[in-house]
């Protein structure tokens, strides 16, 4: 898949996954709220990674790389746990 489409779809999915948040907040559905949060974090990670490393392999943001790696590891556990 091309880089531009990854950025576009990650941004679109981040918006779509957060859209039912008010309804689930009113219903006090904690499992769904946690799943929405983790899926939103994952989509934002893909979106930002696509923007930072657009057509480049240089490590232009080493601190973001460390943050995103730790969030990615937590993401797999968080999605499964929610």
Secondary structure, DSSP 8 states (H G I E B T S, - for coil): --HHHHHHHHHHHHHHHHTTHHHHHHHT-HHHHHHHHHHHHHHHHHHHHHHHTTT--S-S-HHHHHHHHHHHHHHHHHHHH-
